[in-house]
Amino acid sequence: MNIVNLDCERRGEPSLAAIAVLKSTGLPSWGYHDDPERIAKDQRRLYKHWDKVG
């Protein structure tokens, strides 16, 4: 995900890591934020961004 995140950052896009979740938990993998509210906020931002694009 690091390469993908760097590419998103360069393009001014939200990180895709918010939706790259573990099947067992439905949450992003280790290394991402532990705060459920922040995860939900990042996911909403991502969906809103891509809804506009596509």
PDB file of N, CA, C and O in Angstrom:
ATOM      1  N   MET A   1       0.813  -1.196   0.000  1.00  0.00           N
ATOM      2  CA  MET A   1       0.000   0.000   0.000  1.00  0.00           C
ATOM      3  C   MET A   1       0.861   1.267   0.000  1.00  0.00           C
ATOM      4  O   MET A   1       0.376   2.327  -0.394  1.00  0.00           O
ATOM      5  N   ASN A   2       2.091   1.187   0.420  1.00  0.00           N
ATOM      6  CA  ASN A   2       2.904   2.397   0.487  1.00  0.00           C
ATOM      7  C   ASN A   2       3.057   3.075  -0.867  1.00  0.00           C
ATOM      8  O   ASN A   2       2.954   4.299  -0.958  1.00  0.00           O
ATOM      9  N   ILE A   3       3.302   2.301  -1.918  1.00  0.00           N
ATOM     10  CA  ILE A   3       3.460   2.891  -3.250  1.00  0.00           C
ATOM     11  C   ILE A   3       2.149   3.516  -3.705  1.00  0.00           C
ATOM     12  O   ILE A   3       2.140   4.610  -4.270  1.00  0.00           O
ATOM     13  N   VAL A   4       1.051   2.826  -3.459  1.00  0.00           N
ATOM     14  CA  VAL A   4      -0.265   3.350  -3.833  1.00  0.00           C
ATOM     15  C   VAL A   4      -0.550   4.636  -3.069  1.00  0.00           C
ATOM     16  O   VAL A   4      -1.035   5.609  -3.645  1.00  0.00           O
ATOM     17  N   ASN A   5      -0.251   4.642  -1.774  1.00  0.00           N
ATOM     18  CA  ASN A   5      -0.493   5.842  -0.964  1.00  0.00           C
ATOM     19  C   ASN A   5       0.346   7.011  -1.444  1.00  0.00           C
ATOM     20  O   ASN A   5      -0.139   8.141  -1.485  1.00  0.00           O
ATOM     21  N   LEU A   6       1.586   6.763  -1.805  1.00  0.00           N
ATOM     22  CA  LEU A   6       2.433   7.846  -2.319  1.00  0.00           C
ATOM     23  C   LEU A   6       1.870   8.402  -3.618  1.00  0.00           C
ATOM     24  O   LEU A   6       1.876   9.614  -3.834  1.00  0.00           O
ATOM     25  N   ASP A   7       1.388   7.529  -4.474  1.00  0.00           N
ATOM     26  CA  ASP A   7       0.796   7.977  -5.737  1.00  0.00           C
ATOM     27  C   ASP A   7      -0.458   8.808  -5.479  1.00  0.00           C
ATOM     28  O   ASP A   7      -0.651   9.851  -6.103  1.00  0.00           O
ATOM     29  N   CYS A   8      -1.298   8.356  -4.573  1.00  0.00           N
ATOM     30  CA  CYS A   8      -2.507   9.117  -4.221  1.00  0.00           C
ATOM     31  C   CYS A   8      -2.123  10.494  -3.683  1.00  0.00           C
ATOM     32  O   CYS A   8      -2.725  11.503  -4.051  1.00  0.00           O
ATOM     33  N   GLU A   9      -1.125  10.525  -2.815  1.00  0.00           N
ATOM     34  CA  GLU A   9      -0.675  11.785  -2.224  1.00  0.00           C
ATOM     35  C   GLU A   9      -0.186  12.740  -3.304  1.00  0.00           C
ATOM     36  O   GLU A   9      -0.525  13.924  -3.281  1.00  0.00           O
ATOM     37  N   ARG A  10       0.600  12.245  -4.243  1.00  0.00           N
ATOM     38  CA  ARG A  10       1.115  13.088  -5.331  1.00  0.00           C
ATOM     39  C   ARG A  10      -0.009  13.660  -6.183  1.00  0.00           C
ATOM     40  O   ARG A  10       0.108  14.769  -6.705  1.00  0.00           O
ATOM     41  N   ARG A  11      -1.085  12.919  -6.323  1.00  0.00           N
ATOM     42  CA  ARG A  11      -2.219  13.362  -7.138  1.00  0.00           C
ATOM     43  C   ARG A  11      -3.214  14.217  -6.358  1.00  0.00           C
ATOM     44  O   ARG A  11      -4.160  14.755  -6.933  1.00  0.00           O
ATOM     45  N   GLY A  12      -3.001  14.341  -5.049  1.00  0.00           N
ATOM     46  CA  GLY A  12      -3.930  15.097  -4.213  1.00  0.00           C
ATOM     47  C   GLY A  12      -5.215  14.331  -3.938  1.00  0.00           C
ATOM     48  O   GLY A  12      -6.263  14.926  -3.689  1.00  0.00           O
ATOM     49  N   GLU A  13      -5.123  12.995  -3.986  1.00  0.00           N
ATOM     50  CA  GLU A  13      -6.276  12.138  -3.755  1.00  0.00           C
ATOM     51  C   GLU A  13      -6.209  11.535  -2.351  1.00  0.00           C
ATOM     52  O   GLU A  13      -5.125  11.408  -1.781  1.00  0.00           O
ATOM     53  N   PRO A  14      -7.363  11.164  -1.794  1.00  0.00           N
ATOM     54  CA  PRO A  14      -7.357  10.491  -0.491  1.00  0.00           C
ATOM     55  C   PRO A  14      -6.689   9.127  -0.586  1.00  0.00           C
ATOM     56  O   PRO A  14      -6.683   8.502  -1.647  1.00  0.00           O
ATOM     57  N   SER A  15      -6.135   8.677   0.507  1.00  0.00           N
ATOM     58  CA  SER A  15      -5.461   7.386   0.562  1.00  0.00           C
ATOM     59  C   SER A  15      -6.451   6.238   0.425  1.00  0.00           C
ATOM     60  O   SER A  15      -7.506   6.238   1.058  1.00  0.00           O
ATOM     61  N   LEU A  16      -6.107   5.269  -0.399  1.00  0.00           N
ATOM     62  CA  LEU A  16      -6.936   4.077  -0.556  1.00  0.00           C
ATOM     63  C   LEU A  16      -6.810   3.117   0.626  1.00  0.00           C
ATOM     64  O   LEU A  16      -7.581   2.164   0.738  1.00  0.00           O
ATOM     65  N   ALA A  17      -5.852   3.364   1.495  1.00  0.00           N
ATOM     66  CA  ALA A  17      -5.636   2.475   2.641  1.00  0.00           C
ATOM     67  C   ALA A  17      -6.860   2.396   3.552  1.00  0.00           C
ATOM     68  O   ALA A  17      -7.030   1.405   4.262  1.00  0.00           O
ATOM     69  N   ALA A  18      -7.703   3.408   3.546  1.00  0.00           N
ATOM     70  CA  ALA A  18      -8.897   3.415   4.395  1.00  0.00           C
ATOM     71  C   ALA A  18      -9.887   2.327   4.011  1.00  0.00           C
ATOM     72  O   ALA A  18     -10.693   1.892   4.834  1.00  0.00           O
ATOM     73  N   ILE A  19      -9.824   1.883   2.743  1.00  0.00           N
ATOM     74  CA  ILE A  19     -10.767   0.842   2.316  1.00  0.00           C
ATOM     75  C   ILE A  19     -10.082  -0.499   2.041  1.00  0.00           C
ATOM     76  O   ILE A  19     -10.739  -1.463   1.647  1.00  0.00           O
ATOM     77  N   ALA A  20      -8.783  -0.559   2.246  1.00  0.00           N
ATOM     78  CA  ALA A  20      -8.059  -1.835   2.144  1.00  0.00           C
ATOM     79  C   ALA A  20      -8.160  -2.500   3.511  1.00  0.00           C
ATOM     80  O   ALA A  20      -7.290  -2.327   4.364  1.00  0.00           O
ATOM     81  N   VAL A  21      -9.227  -3.260   3.707  1.00  0.00           N
ATOM     82  CA  VAL A  21      -9.547  -3.779   5.038  1.00  0.00           C
ATOM     83  C   VAL A  21      -9.300  -5.281   5.139  1.00  0.00           C
ATOM     84  O   VAL A  21      -9.251  -5.997   4.139  1.00  0.00           O
ATOM     85  N   LEU A  22      -9.150  -5.724   6.363  1.00  0.00           N
ATOM     86  CA  LEU A  22      -8.992  -7.149   6.648  1.00  0.00           C
ATOM     87  C   LEU A  22     -10.356  -7.831   6.584  1.00  0.00           C
ATOM     88  O   LEU A  22     -11.341  -7.308   7.104  1.00  0.00           O
ATOM     89  N   LYS A  23     -10.410  -8.967   5.963  1.00  0.00           N
ATOM     90  CA  LYS A  23     -11.661  -9.712   5.861  1.00  0.00           C
ATOM     91  C   LYS A  23     -12.204 -10.061   7.255  1.00  0.00           C
ATOM     92  O   LYS A  23     -13.414 -10.035   7.480  1.00  0.00           O
ATOM     93  N   SER A  24     -11.316 -10.381   8.167  1.00  0.00           N
ATOM     94  CA  SER A  24     -11.733 -10.839   9.498  1.00  0.00           C
ATOM     95  C   SER A  24     -12.343  -9.737  10.364  1.00  0.00           C
ATOM     96  O   SER A  24     -13.179 -10.014  11.223  1.00  0.00           O
ATOM     97  N   THR A  25     -11.923  -8.477  10.137  1.00  0.00           N
ATOM     98  CA  THR A  25     -12.393  -7.396  11.001  1.00  0.00           C
ATOM     99  C   THR A  25     -13.175  -6.316  10.264  1.00  0.00           C
ATOM    100  O   THR A  25     -13.962  -5.593  10.875  1.00  0.00           O
ATOM    101  N   GLY A  26     -12.965  -6.203   8.967  1.00  0.00           N
ATOM    102  CA  GLY A  26     -13.590  -5.119   8.208  1.00  0.00           C
ATOM    103  C   GLY A  26     -12.914  -3.784   8.435  1.00  0.00           C
ATOM    104  O   GLY A  26     -13.426  -2.740   8.030  1.00  0.00           O
ATOM    105  N   LEU A  27     -11.763  -3.819   9.083  1.00  0.00           N
ATOM    106  CA  LEU A  27     -11.008  -2.599   9.392  1.00  0.00           C
ATOM    107  C   LEU A  27      -9.683  -2.586   8.634  1.00  0.00           C
ATOM    108  O   LEU A  27      -9.176  -3.640   8.249  1.00  0.00           O
ATOM    109  N   PRO A  28      -9.121  -1.394   8.419  1.00  0.00           N
ATOM    110  CA  PRO A  28      -7.808  -1.325   7.772  1.00  0.00           C
ATOM    111  C   PRO A  28      -6.766  -2.105   8.558  1.00  0.00           C
ATOM    112  O   PRO A  28      -6.884  -2.294   9.768  1.00  0.00           O
ATOM    113  N   SER A  29      -5.766  -2.542   7.853  1.00  0.00           N
ATOM    114  CA  SER A  29      -4.697  -3.334   8.439  1.00  0.00           C
ATOM    115  C   SER A  29      -3.861  -2.517   9.422  1.00  0.00           C
ATOM    116  O   SER A  29      -4.056  -1.311   9.573  1.00  0.00           O
ATOM    117  N   TRP A  30      -2.925  -3.198  10.087  1.00  0.00           N
ATOM    118  CA  TRP A  30      -2.026  -2.526  11.031  1.00  0.00           C
ATOM    119  C   TRP A  30      -1.306  -1.396  10.319  1.00  0.00           C
ATOM    120  O   TRP A  30      -1.105  -1.435   9.105  1.00  0.00           O
ATOM    121  N   GLY A  31      -0.928  -0.406  11.077  1.00  0.00           N
ATOM    122  CA  GLY A  31      -0.228   0.737  10.503  1.00  0.00           C
ATOM    123  C   GLY A  31      -1.169   1.863  10.131  1.00  0.00           C
ATOM    124  O   GLY A  31      -0.729   2.989   9.899  1.00  0.00           O
ATOM    125  N   TYR A  32      -2.466   1.570  10.071  1.00  0.00           N
ATOM    126  CA  TYR A  32      -3.434   2.619   9.802  1.00  0.00           C
ATOM    127  C   TYR A  32      -3.944   3.120  11.149  1.00  0.00           C
ATOM    128  O   TYR A  32      -3.623   2.540  12.186  1.00  0.00           O
ATOM    129  N   HIS A  33      -4.711   4.157  11.142  1.00  0.00           N
ATOM    130  CA  HIS A  33      -5.212   4.746  12.389  1.00  0.00           C
ATOM    131  C   HIS A  33      -6.030   3.729  13.193  1.00  0.00           C
ATOM    132  O   HIS A  33      -6.726   2.886  12.627  1.00  0.00           O
ATOM    133  N   ASP A  34      -5.931   3.827  14.510  1.00  0.00           N
ATOM    134  CA  ASP A  34      -6.700   2.947  15.390  1.00  0.00           C
ATOM    135  C   ASP A  34      -8.041   3.541  15.782  1.00  0.00           C
ATOM    136  O   ASP A  34      -8.875   2.854  16.371  1.00  0.00           O
ATOM    137  N   ASP A  35      -8.255   4.807  15.464  1.00  0.00           N
ATOM    138  CA  ASP A  35      -9.471   5.511  15.870  1.00  0.00           C
ATOM    139  C   ASP A  35     -10.607   5.224  14.878  1.00  0.00           C
ATOM    140  O   ASP A  35     -10.534   5.644  13.723  1.00  0.00           O
ATOM    141  N   PRO A  36     -11.648   4.516  15.314  1.00  0.00           N
ATOM    142  CA  PRO A  36     -12.754   4.180  14.408  1.00  0.00           C
ATOM    143  C   PRO A  36     -13.410   5.406  13.767  1.00  0.00           C
ATOM    144  O   PRO A  36     -13.835   5.345  12.614  1.00  0.00           O
ATOM    145  N   GLU A  37     -13.495   6.507  14.498  1.00  0.00           N
ATOM    146  CA  GLU A  37     -14.093   7.727  13.942  1.00  0.00           C
ATOM    147  C   GLU A  37     -13.230   8.275  12.806  1.00  0.00           C
ATOM    148  O   GLU A  37     -13.751   8.732  11.788  1.00  0.00           O
ATOM    149  N   ARG A  38     -11.928   8.227  12.983  1.00  0.00           N
ATOM    150  CA  ARG A  38     -11.023   8.713  11.927  1.00  0.00           C
ATOM    151  C   ARG A  38     -11.083   7.804  10.708  1.00  0.00           C
ATOM    152  O   ARG A  38     -11.054   8.281   9.574  1.00  0.00           O
ATOM    153  N   ILE A  39     -11.165   6.507  10.936  1.00  0.00           N
ATOM    154  CA  ILE A  39     -11.282   5.562   9.826  1.00  0.00           C
ATOM    155  C   ILE A  39     -12.546   5.863   9.032  1.00  0.00           C
ATOM    156  O   ILE A  39     -12.503   5.950   7.805  1.00  0.00           O
ATOM    157  N   ALA A  40     -13.675   6.023   9.727  1.00  0.00           N
ATOM    158  CA  ALA A  40     -14.954   6.309   9.059  1.00  0.00           C
ATOM    159  C   ALA A  40     -14.882   7.634   8.302  1.00  0.00           C
ATOM    160  O   ALA A  40     -15.401   7.740   7.190  1.00  0.00           O
ATOM    161  N   LYS A  41     -14.250   8.636   8.888  1.00  0.00           N
ATOM    162  CA  LYS A  41     -14.110   9.941   8.230  1.00  0.00           C
ATOM    163  C   LYS A  41     -13.273   9.805   6.956  1.00  0.00           C
ATOM    164  O   LYS A  41     -13.629  10.348   5.910  1.00  0.00           O
ATOM    165  N   ASP A  42     -12.171   9.084   7.052  1.00  0.00           N
ATOM    166  CA  ASP A  42     -11.304   8.880   5.884  1.00  0.00           C
ATOM    167  C   ASP A  42     -12.036   8.109   4.787  1.00  0.00           C
ATOM    168  O   ASP A  42     -11.881   8.410   3.604  1.00  0.00           O
ATOM    169  N   GLN A  43     -12.835   7.112   5.183  1.00  0.00           N
ATOM    170  CA  GLN A  43     -13.590   6.337   4.201  1.00  0.00           C
ATOM    171  C   GLN A  43     -14.636   7.205   3.511  1.00  0.00           C
ATOM    172  O   GLN A  43     -14.800   7.126   2.293  1.00  0.00           O
ATOM    173  N   ARG A  44     -15.342   8.028   4.271  1.00  0.00           N
ATOM    174  CA  ARG A  44     -16.334   8.936   3.670  1.00  0.00           C
ATOM    175  C   ARG A  44     -15.674   9.899   2.693  1.00  0.00           C
ATOM    176  O   ARG A  44     -16.195  10.155   1.608  1.00  0.00           O
ATOM    177  N   ARG A  45     -14.526  10.427   3.087  1.00  0.00           N
ATOM    178  CA  ARG A  45     -13.793  11.350   2.226  1.00  0.00           C
ATOM    179  C   ARG A  45     -13.394  10.663   0.921  1.00  0.00           C
ATOM    180  O   ARG A  45     -13.506  11.243  -0.159  1.00  0.00           O
ATOM    181  N   LEU A  46     -12.936   9.444   1.035  1.00  0.00           N
ATOM    182  CA  LEU A  46     -12.525   8.678  -0.137  1.00  0.00           C
ATOM    183  C   LEU A  46     -13.709   8.409  -1.066  1.00  0.00           C
ATOM    184  O   LEU A  46     -13.611   8.617  -2.275  1.00  0.00           O
ATOM    185  N   TYR A  47     -14.830   7.945  -0.500  1.00  0.00           N
ATOM    186  CA  TYR A  47     -16.007   7.651  -1.316  1.00  0.00           C
ATOM    187  C   TYR A  47     -16.538   8.927  -1.975  1.00  0.00           C
ATOM    188  O   TYR A  47     -16.943   8.907  -3.137  1.00  0.00           O
ATOM    189  N   LYS A  48     -16.535  10.020  -1.239  1.00  0.00           N
ATOM    190  CA  LYS A  48     -17.013  11.299  -1.787  1.00  0.00           C
ATOM    191  C   LYS A  48     -16.128  11.735  -2.957  1.00  0.00           C
ATOM    192  O   LYS A  48     -16.628  12.170  -3.995  1.00  0.00           O
ATOM    193  N   HIS A  49     -14.820  11.617  -2.781  1.00  0.00           N
ATOM    194  CA  HIS A  49     -13.878  11.996  -3.835  1.00  0.00           C
ATOM    195  C   HIS A  49     -14.135  11.186  -5.102  1.00  0.00           C
ATOM    196  O   HIS A  49     -14.282  11.755  -6.184  1.00  0.00           O
ATOM    197  N   TRP A  50     -14.189   9.869  -4.972  1.00  0.00           N
ATOM    198  CA  TRP A  50     -14.330   9.011  -6.142  1.00  0.00           C
ATOM    199  C   TRP A  50     -15.729   9.048  -6.728  1.00  0.00           C
ATOM    200  O   TRP A  50     -15.909   8.743  -7.907  1.00  0.00           O
ATOM    201  N   ASP A  51     -16.721   9.413  -5.935  1.00  0.00           N
ATOM    202  CA  ASP A  51     -18.069   9.584  -6.465  1.00  0.00           C
ATOM    203  C   ASP A  51     -18.101  10.756  -7.443  1.00  0.00           C
ATOM    204  O   ASP A  51     -18.792  10.711  -8.461  1.00  0.00           O
ATOM    205  N   LYS A  52     -17.342  11.807  -7.121  1.00  0.00           N
ATOM    206  CA  LYS A  52     -17.252  12.976  -8.009  1.00  0.00           C
ATOM    207  C   LYS A  52     -16.516  12.624  -9.296  1.00  0.00           C
ATOM    208  O   LYS A  52     -16.875  13.090 -10.377  1.00  0.00           O
ATOM    209  N   VAL A  53     -15.490  11.802  -9.166  1.00  0.00           N
ATOM    210  CA  VAL A  53     -14.642  11.469 -10.311  1.00  0.00           C
ATOM    211  C   VAL A  53     -15.372  10.533 -11.272  1.00  0.00           C
ATOM    212  O   VAL A  53     -15.261  10.639 -12.493  1.00  0.00           O
ATOM    213  N   GLY A  54     -16.122   9.615 -10.667  1.00  0.00           N
ATOM    214  CA  GLY A  54     -16.598   8.675 -11.477  1.00  0.00           C
ATOM    215  C   GLY A  54     -17.650   7.954 -11.905  1.00  0.00           C
ATOM    216  O   GLY A  54     -17.503   7.112 -12.792  1.00  0.00           O
TER     217      GLY A  54
END
